């Protein structure tokens, strides 16, 4: 008869009908390490010494993975959140014992890694679509125990951002007609709108003229750096919280004009002395009605004086030639 022991405690007995193999189902063992041995008592009543010991470790459960996080290298925006434009992000965590870690979204496995020992692990997730994803993990230890599901980690994928729209010269910076974009303000305020929060940069070509952070979707404005006289083609981009930078907005053309030309070629108009007019090369002087009347009167006097009859040698009526 074979008896199985842990220390002095018998865990089970079996009768071996002949020389050879035997097996015993041990009494229930708690979690932990157990040192087992066996003796045999033959038909003559002789009991052997204890066998060489066998150490058995009972492990009935695996601890759940903890501290799931989005790896810093996979976080394209602020590390204070889990918003990123990386579609196959690296997720990290830790386990208290070696095992096979599986990353899930719901019931779908996104990746697997073997942790050789207790401590940190990381998995590169399968490609995720734009939107929010709720991730979790389990570990299966060397004893074959699979843990419960870890606490969830929500990661939001955002791979694009809309360009700013509605760029305009603000009324306060438009010194002329608000129907155009001609102004004498050299550092004009440009406004527009965005569909989401982000950092907006105003450009002329590749040159940044100003920056503002929009805390939410809606209107924004930037005071441009000083612009020279002439035509300027402006545009804007926005970089969102996930680190995506938009394409350039539709262009806005602003013309800066800070001076008016001085009149030139002033001259004295032709006319009578005492009735002088000053004119420019751009305008022909006009006579007033008084000047026109005076000129007509002068012409009549001149005509009358020049037509007096010549009476020399002409006999007047009623005179006699001898008296």
ZIPE-V717632 format. One record per residue. SS is DSSP state (H for helix, E for strand, C for the rest). BURIAL is b if it has 9 or more other C-alpha atoms within 8 Angstrom, else e. D_FIRST is the distance of its C-alpha to the first C-alpha in whole Angstrom. Layout:
SS,BURIAL,D_FIRST
SS,BURIAL,D_FIRST
//
This chain:
C,b,0
E,b,4
E,b,7
E,b,10
E,b,13
E,b,17
C,e,18
C,e,17
E,e,16
E,b,13
E,b,13
E,b,11
E,b,7
E,b,6
C,e,4
C,b,6
C,e,9
C,e,10
C,e,11
C,e,12
C,e,12
C,e,10
C,e,11
C,e,11
C,e,14
C,e,15
C,e,17
C,e,21
C,e,22
C,e,26
C,e,28
E,e,28
E,e,26
E,b,22
E,b,20
E,b,17
E,b,14
E,b,10
E,b,8
E,b,5
E,b,5
C,e,7
C,e,8
C,e,11
C,e,10
C,e,10
E,e,9
C,e,11
C,e,13
C,e,13
C,e,14
C,e,17
C,e,18
E,e,19
E,e,22
E,e,22
E,e,26
E,b,26
C,b,30
C,e,31
C,e,35
C,b,38
C,b,41
C,b,44
C,b,46
E,b,49
E,e,53
E,b,54
E,e,58
E,b,60
C,b,61
H,e,64
H,e,65
H,b,64
C,b,67
C,b,70
C,b,72
C,b,71
C,e,68
C,e,68
C,e,67
C,b,65
E,b,68
E,b,68
C,b,70
C,b,67
C,b,66
C,b,62
C,b,61
E,b,59
E,b,56
E,b,54
E,b,52
E,b,49
E,b,45
C,b,42
C,b,40
C,b,40
E,b,40
E,b,42
E,b,45
E,b,47
E,b,51
E,b,52
E,b,55
C,e,54
C,e,51
E,e,53
E,b,51
E,b,54
E,b,52
E,b,49
E,b,48
E,e,44
E,b,44
C,e,43
C,e,42
C,b,43
E,b,47
E,b,50
E,b,50
E,b,53
E,b,53
E,b,57
C,b,57
C,e,58
C,e,62
C,b,63
C,e,66
C,b,69
E,e,68
E,e,65
E,b,61
E,b,59
E,b,56
E,b,52
E,b,49
E,b,45
E,b,42
E,b,39
E,b,37
C,e,34
C,e,31
C,e,33
C,b,35
E,b,38
C,b,41
C,e,43
C,b,47
C,b,49
C,e,52
C,e,55
E,b,57
E,b,61
E,b,63
E,b,66
E,b,68
C,b,71
C,b,73
C,e,77
C,b,79
C,b,83
C,b,86
C,b,88
E,b,91
E,e,95
E,b,96
E,e,99
E,b,102
C,b,102
H,e,105
H,e,106
H,b,106
C,b,108
C,b,111
C,e,113
C,e,113
C,e,109
C,e,110
C,e,109
C,b,107
E,b,110
E,b,110
C,b,111
C,b,108
C,b,107
C,b,103
C,b,103
E,b,100
E,b,98
E,b,96
E,b,93
E,b,90
E,b,86
C,e,84
C,b,81
C,b,81
E,b,81
E,b,83
E,b,87
E,b,89
E,b,93
E,b,94
E,b,97
C,e,96
C,e,93
E,e,94
E,b,93
E,b,95
E,b,93
E,b,90
E,b,88
E,e,85
E,b,85
C,e,82
C,e,82
C,b,84
E,b,88
E,b,91
E,b,91
E,b,94
E,b,95
E,b,98
C,b,98
C,e,99
C,e,103
C,b,104
C,e,108
C,b,110
E,e,110
E,e,107
E,b,104
E,b,101
E,b,98
E,b,94
E,b,91
E,b,87
E,b,84
E,b,81
C,b,78
C,b,75
C,b,73
C,b,75
C,b,77
E,b,81
C,b,83
C,e,86
C,b,89
C,b,91
C,e,94
C,e,97
E,b,100
E,b,103
E,b,105
E,b,108
E,b,109
C,b,113
C,b,114
C,e,118
C,e,121
C,e,124
C,e,127
C,e,130
C,e,133
C,e,136
E,b,138
E,e,142
E,e,145
E,b,146
C,e,150
C,e,152
C,e,155
C,e,155
C,e,155
C,e,152
C,b,149
E,b,146
E,e,143
E,b,141
E,b,138
C,b,137
C,e,135
C,e,138
C,e,142
C,e,144
C,e,145
C,e,149
C,e,149
H,e,151
H,e,154
H,e,154
H,b,154
H,e,157
H,e,159
H,e,159
H,e,160
H,e,163
H,e,164
H,e,164
H,e,167
H,e,169
H,e,168
H,e,170
H,e,173
H,e,174
H,e,174
C,e,176
C,e,179
C,e,182
C,e,185
C,e,188
C,e,190
C,e,193
C,e,193
C,e,196
C,e,195
C,e,196
C,e,199
C,e,201
C,e,204
C,e,204
C,e,207
C,e,207
//
